[in-house]
């Protein structure tokens, strides 16, 4: 990463410039200093105590990152929508887990990305910004290094990373537009299942019914918060579980997985601040439900 110092920033220490102007966390600056990164001004190595001068070219090289032994590179077909030095956007297929686990140690987005990074000689680990359930399809945002991840994580907290989903829910929706504001927490006795519970974390889901058939409805869904299984739990909680979502009361009559697809993703680029917008068509298994109405 490189910046040409402007007159307004003259006299700032590199440490101040990185933290106050570029959003580097204290932890990342410390990592650059002690874990093998480099800071250079006009091609010469400098410390974070260097006082910047207008016209200086400040270069920061982030240290290499180690990934866990349980995450191994694996050649996979990832539908990459966009990629640059800082971010990558993927249109994830249903059935693909994001991170390896005991039940899904291979074939995950993380495994595929590590192989993709290896081909490009990228020495960073996987930083997921917007995670999807294994059987949810659609757009995912990944940061390629810890700096862009820290900025995007903060943007996400501020509600600046926006996602829209298409959900096919069972039954007739009486309200065509609404907000589900019900707290969600872990269901006692389960490490997977969540439920609506008063001592849970705040969870807010907005929806708009776009099509209504006899047995199901297509809803455009926007999350205001990002709790685990939020859309699935909320629609089940109002008596309209997602088609195919047997964990939360849905039926597999029309589809073998929860009918949920992240079709829109928008955010500001962590480095350039340029607004980005992506869309992904509804997958074939969900399209088939709508054609079967």
Order of alpha helices (4+ residues) and beta strands (2+ residues): beta-alpha-beta-beta-beta-beta-beta-alpha-beta-beta-alpha-beta-beta-beta-beta-beta-beta-alpha-beta-beta-alpha
